[in-house]
């Protein structure tokens, strides 16, 4: 899926990912990021393309108190859900 972001949002997202502790750069264009501190935590695989950013993978993150750890929940398939998560994390400001 592809996100419909403005050039300013794309620049803000790149800056956020470069500085965010739970974001890992896999290449110059690809990042994996876990957003734990939002209403519904998610894990995202984002790829910057010529005209925007594609989401190669997105899933809910669920917490298991007994195991004291996070695990993947259902896949996110709606770009609006991914964009909302990024907005809540402050990645698009």
Secondary structure, 3 states (H helix, E strand, C coil): CEECCCHHHHHHHHHHHHHCCCEEECCCCEEEEEECCCCCCEEEEEEEECCEEEEEEEEEEEEECCCCEEEEEEECCCHHHHHHHHHHHCCCC
